[in-house]
Amino acid sequence: MARAALEVFGRSVRERRLARGWTQEELAEAADLHENYVSRLETGEQEAGLLVILRLCRAFEIVPGELLAPFSLGQLRRLGLR
């Protein structure tokens, strides 16, 4: 279940990155993260903490709710998080 949540978040990051026309390296630089970390986030292999989410939001110039928008109430229920 947690893996599914990480994959949903990763897709959200990837979609925003591609919408800007950025490479993973460019996003990593803008968010002050390592390129490998960004790659692992996008594939759902890495969990993002609050500070990473805030760095990503700063880079994308969005508020955190926009990055977490794929997590509708229905989606959260389907994930069955405990």
N, C-alpha and C positions, 0 to 999 in steps of 0.2 A: 504493500500500500504506500509506504513512504517513497519507494522508488517511483511510483506513478506520479506523486506530487512533485518530485524533483524533475521528472521529465516534462511535466506541464510548465513548471517555472523555466526550465531550460529552453523550451520552445518559445516562450514569451521573450526571453532575452535574445534569442537568435532572430526572431522576427523583427524585433526593434533594431537590432544591429544591421540586418539586411536592408531594412527600410531606409536606413541612413546611408547605405552603400559602403559600410565599413567592413574591413577584415577583422578577424579576431584580434589581430595585433593592434589595430587602430582602437578598438574598444578597450583592450587591456591598457593601452597608454592613456586613453581619456579617463578611465576609471581608476588608474593607478593600481592595476592588478597584473599578475603574470599571464602571459598568453596561454600557457597550459591550463591555468586555473579557469580562464574563460571557456576554453574548450571543454573542460570537465563539467562546468556549469551547464553548458548548452546540451550536453549529452545526458545529463541527469546523474552523473557520477559523483558530483560534488554538491554538498549542501551549502547554501549561502547564509551567512549570518547577517544580522541587522546592519552592521557597518558596510558589508559588501553590497547589500541591497541599496543602501543610501549612496554609495559610490557609483553604482550603476545608474541610479536615478539622476545623480548630478551629471554624469556623462551624457545621458539621454535627454537631459533637461525636462524631466517629468517628475511628478509626485509619486510616491511609492504605490499608491492605489492603482495607478495606471499599469505598473509593472506586474501587479498582482491581480489585475482584472480577470484573467482566465479562471480564477478561483471563485466562481459563483457559488451561491449557497448549495445548489444542486450538485455542483462538482465536488464541493467539500463533503457532502453526504456520501457520494459515490466512492470517494477515496477511503472512507471508513477510518479516518485517523483517530487514534486514541491517545 
